[in-house]
Amino acid sequence: MKLLQILVAAALSLSLAAPVQAQDPMVRVHAMRHAQKGEVEAMRTLLAENPDYVMQSSLTTDVRAITELLGMAAIAPNASLAMIELLVEAGADPDARPVLSNGQPGLTPLLYALAGTVYDRPEGEKMFRDQVKLGSIPDVRATPEERLRIVQYLIDNGADPTSKMAMSNAMVAGPAYVKLLVAAGADANPVNDNGVSTATIFRKTLELYERRLALLEAHQ
Protein backbone atom coordinates (compact mmCIF):
# COMPACT_ATOMS: atom_id res chain seq x y z
CA MET A 1 0.00 0.00 0.00
CA LYS A 2 2.88 2.39 0.74
CA LEU A 3 4.31 1.78 -2.73
CA LEU A 4 0.93 2.61 -4.30
CA GLN A 5 0.76 5.86 -2.35
CA ILE A 6 4.32 6.79 -3.38
CA LEU A 7 3.51 6.15 -7.04
CA VAL A 8 0.31 8.14 -6.80
CA ALA A 9 2.07 11.04 -5.08
CA ALA A 10 4.74 11.06 -7.78
CA ALA A 11 2.15 11.05 -10.53
CA LEU A 12 0.14 13.79 -8.88
CA SER A 13 3.20 16.02 -8.68
CA LEU A 14 3.36 15.90 -12.49
CA SER A 15 -0.33 16.59 -13.08
CA LEU A 16 -1.55 19.69 -14.90
CA ALA A 17 -4.13 22.20 -13.75
CA ALA A 18 -5.66 22.70 -17.18
CA PRO A 19 -8.87 20.87 -18.16
CA VAL A 20 -8.29 17.45 -19.68
CA GLN A 21 -8.96 17.14 -23.39
CA ALA A 22 -9.33 13.95 -25.41
CA GLN A 23 -5.86 14.30 -26.95
CA ASP A 24 -4.17 15.19 -23.63
CA PRO A 25 -1.31 12.72 -22.96
CA MET A 26 -1.76 13.28 -19.23
CA VAL A 27 -5.23 11.75 -19.08
CA ARG A 28 -3.93 8.83 -17.03
CA VAL A 29 -2.32 11.14 -14.48
CA HIS A 30 -5.46 13.24 -14.18
CA ALA A 31 -7.54 10.10 -13.70
CA MET A 32 -5.24 8.91 -10.91
CA ARG A 33 -5.51 12.30 -9.25
CA HIS A 34 -9.30 12.30 -9.40
CA ALA A 35 -9.46 8.76 -7.97
CA GLN A 36 -7.08 9.58 -5.12
CA LYS A 37 -8.77 12.87 -4.26
CA GLY A 38 -12.32 11.62 -4.66
CA GLU A 39 -13.17 14.15 -7.36
CA VAL A 40 -16.29 12.46 -8.70
CA GLU A 41 -17.55 15.12 -11.11
CA ALA A 42 -14.06 15.70 -12.50
CA MET A 43 -13.75 11.96 -13.09
CA ARG A 44 -17.16 11.88 -14.75
CA THR A 45 -16.10 14.67 -17.11
CA LEU A 46 -12.77 12.97 -17.87
CA LEU A 47 -14.46 9.68 -18.78
CA ALA A 48 -17.05 11.45 -20.92
CA GLU A 49 -14.38 13.41 -22.82
CA ASN A 50 -12.05 10.40 -23.16
CA PRO A 51 -14.25 7.38 -23.92
CA ASP A 52 -11.25 5.38 -25.19
CA TYR A 53 -9.58 5.59 -21.79
CA VAL A 54 -11.74 2.85 -20.28
CA MET A 55 -10.34 0.36 -22.81
CA GLN A 56 -6.70 1.24 -22.20
CA SER A 57 -4.45 -1.21 -20.39
CA SER A 58 -2.78 -0.39 -17.10
CA LEU A 59 0.91 0.49 -17.32
CA THR A 60 1.81 -1.65 -14.30
CA THR A 61 -0.63 -4.58 -14.30
CA ASP A 62 -2.52 -6.82 -16.71
CA VAL A 63 -5.93 -5.21 -16.04
CA ARG A 64 -7.57 -2.26 -17.74
CA ALA A 65 -6.72 1.21 -16.47
CA ILE A 66 -10.31 1.80 -15.34
CA THR A 67 -10.11 -1.23 -13.00
CA GLU A 68 -6.80 0.02 -11.63
CA LEU A 69 -8.56 3.30 -10.81
CA LEU A 70 -11.27 1.39 -8.94
CA GLY A 71 -8.68 -0.01 -6.54
CA MET A 72 -7.18 3.43 -6.00
CA ALA A 73 -10.60 4.96 -5.37
CA ALA A 74 -11.55 2.17 -2.96
CA ILE A 75 -8.47 2.65 -0.77
CA ALA A 76 -8.56 6.46 -0.83
CA PRO A 77 -8.99 8.13 2.59
CA ASN A 78 -12.10 9.94 1.36
CA ALA A 79 -13.44 7.00 -0.66
CA SER A 80 -17.01 7.51 -1.81
CA LEU A 81 -19.70 5.19 -3.08
CA ALA A 82 -20.45 7.71 -5.85
CA MET A 83 -16.92 7.33 -7.26
CA ILE A 84 -17.03 3.53 -6.99
CA GLU A 85 -20.39 3.40 -8.77
CA LEU A 86 -19.12 5.69 -11.51
CA LEU A 87 -16.07 3.53 -12.23
CA VAL A 88 -17.96 0.24 -12.13
CA GLU A 89 -20.62 1.62 -14.48
CA ALA A 90 -17.80 2.75 -16.78
CA GLY A 91 -16.50 -0.81 -16.99
CA ALA A 92 -14.21 -1.39 -14.00
CA ASP A 93 -14.17 -5.01 -12.79
CA PRO A 94 -14.88 -5.30 -9.01
CA ASP A 95 -13.39 -8.82 -8.90
CA ALA A 96 -10.25 -8.37 -11.00
CA ARG A 97 -7.04 -9.48 -9.31
CA PRO A 98 -4.22 -8.07 -11.40
CA VAL A 99 -0.85 -9.58 -12.03
CA LEU A 100 1.82 -7.00 -11.32
CA SER A 101 4.76 -6.26 -13.59
CA ASN A 102 6.97 -8.41 -11.33
CA GLY A 103 4.67 -11.38 -11.83
CA GLN A 104 3.17 -11.24 -8.34
CA PRO A 105 -0.60 -11.10 -7.76
CA GLY A 106 -2.02 -7.72 -6.85
CA LEU A 107 -5.09 -6.85 -4.81
CA THR A 108 -8.71 -6.86 -5.92
CA PRO A 109 -10.78 -3.69 -5.49
CA LEU A 110 -12.52 -5.40 -2.54
CA LEU A 111 -9.19 -5.98 -0.80
CA TYR A 112 -8.25 -2.36 -1.44
CA ALA A 113 -11.56 -1.24 0.06
CA LEU A 114 -10.93 -3.32 3.18
CA ALA A 115 -7.37 -2.01 3.41
CA GLY A 116 -8.72 1.55 3.27
CA THR A 117 -10.28 1.06 6.71
CA VAL A 118 -6.80 1.77 8.11
CA TYR A 119 -7.80 5.44 8.00
CA ASP A 120 -10.47 4.68 10.60
CA ARG A 121 -7.80 3.46 13.05
CA PRO A 122 -5.08 5.26 15.02
CA GLU A 123 -2.21 3.86 12.97
CA GLY A 124 -3.70 5.46 9.86
CA GLU A 125 -3.71 8.98 11.32
CA LYS A 126 -0.09 9.85 10.46
CA MET A 127 -0.48 8.35 7.00
CA PHE A 128 -3.54 10.52 6.43
CA ARG A 129 -1.92 13.71 7.72
CA ASP A 130 1.20 13.16 5.62
CA GLN A 131 -0.89 12.85 2.46
CA VAL A 132 -2.86 15.98 3.33
CA LYS A 133 0.40 17.90 3.80
CA LEU A 134 1.63 16.69 0.42
CA GLY A 135 -1.57 17.99 -1.15
CA SER A 136 -2.34 14.51 -2.51
CA ILE A 137 -5.76 14.43 -0.83
CA PRO A 138 -8.20 16.86 0.80
CA ASP A 139 -8.55 16.96 4.57
CA VAL A 140 -11.67 14.78 4.40
CA ARG A 141 -12.18 11.15 5.37
CA ALA A 142 -14.89 8.67 4.47
CA THR A 143 -17.11 7.62 7.34
CA PRO A 144 -17.05 3.96 8.45
CA GLU A 145 -20.63 3.72 7.20
CA GLU A 146 -19.58 4.87 3.72
CA ARG A 147 -16.78 2.30 3.63
CA LEU A 148 -19.24 -0.43 4.55
CA ARG A 149 -21.52 0.69 1.73
CA ILE A 150 -18.59 0.53 -0.68
CA VAL A 151 -17.70 -3.03 0.37
CA GLN A 152 -21.34 -4.08 0.05
CA TYR A 153 -21.61 -2.49 -3.40
CA LEU A 154 -18.47 -4.23 -4.64
CA ILE A 155 -19.81 -7.59 -3.45
CA ASP A 156 -23.21 -6.93 -4.99
CA ASN A 157 -21.46 -6.21 -8.28
CA GLY A 158 -19.29 -9.29 -8.51
CA ALA A 159 -16.47 -9.02 -5.98
CA ASP A 160 -15.73 -12.39 -4.36
CA PRO A 161 -16.18 -12.17 -0.57
CA THR A 162 -15.08 -15.78 0.01
CA SER A 163 -11.33 -15.42 -0.44
CA LYS A 164 -9.18 -16.13 2.59
CA MET A 165 -7.42 -12.80 2.22
CA ALA A 166 -10.75 -10.96 2.24
CA MET A 167 -11.79 -12.49 5.56
CA SER A 168 -8.36 -11.85 7.06
CA ASN A 169 -8.57 -8.19 6.05
CA ALA A 170 -12.15 -7.97 7.29
CA MET A 171 -11.09 -9.18 10.72
CA VAL A 172 -8.58 -6.36 10.90
CA ALA A 173 -11.15 -3.88 9.56
CA GLY A 174 -13.68 -4.76 12.26
CA PRO A 175 -16.70 -6.91 13.20
CA ALA A 176 -19.08 -5.09 10.85
CA TYR A 177 -16.99 -6.16 7.86
CA VAL A 178 -16.76 -9.74 9.07
CA LYS A 179 -20.54 -9.88 9.40
CA LEU A 180 -20.96 -8.40 5.94
CA LEU A 181 -18.68 -10.97 4.32
CA VAL A 182 -20.23 -13.89 6.22
CA ALA A 183 -23.70 -12.74 5.16
CA ALA A 184 -22.42 -12.79 1.57
CA GLY A 185 -21.29 -16.41 1.91
CA ALA A 186 -17.74 -16.16 3.25
CA ASP A 187 -16.31 -18.71 5.69
CA ALA A 188 -15.86 -16.99 9.04
CA ASN A 189 -12.62 -18.85 9.76
CA PRO A 190 -11.02 -20.28 6.61
CA VAL A 191 -7.77 -22.22 6.77
CA ASN A 192 -4.90 -21.35 4.44
CA ASP A 193 -2.75 -23.77 2.44
CA ASN A 194 -0.43 -24.19 5.42
CA GLY A 195 -3.25 -25.26 7.71
CA VAL A 196 -3.33 -21.98 9.64
CA SER A 197 -6.76 -20.54 10.38
CA THR A 198 -7.66 -16.93 9.70
CA ALA A 199 -8.43 -16.48 13.40
CA THR A 200 -4.85 -17.47 14.25
CA ILE A 201 -3.48 -15.09 11.65
CA PHE A 202 -5.75 -12.36 12.98
CA ARG A 203 -4.56 -12.87 16.55
CA LYS A 204 -0.95 -12.53 15.40
CA THR A 205 -1.86 -9.46 13.36
CA LEU A 206 -3.61 -7.95 16.38
CA GLU A 207 -0.56 -8.53 18.56
CA LEU A 208 1.61 -6.79 15.96
CA TYR A 209 -0.92 -3.96 15.68
CA GLU A 210 -0.93 -3.44 19.46
CA ARG A 211 2.88 -3.30 19.53
CA ARG A 212 2.94 -0.76 16.70
CA LEU A 213 0.23 1.32 18.35
CA ALA A 214 2.21 1.36 21.60
CA LEU A 215 5.26 2.61 19.69
CA LEU A 216 3.21 5.33 18.00
CA GLU A 217 1.75 6.49 21.31
CA ALA A 218 5.21 6.49 22.92
CA HIS A 219 6.50 8.91 20.27
CA GLN A 220 3.59 11.33 20.37
Beta strands, then each sheet from edge to edge (+ up, - down):
end
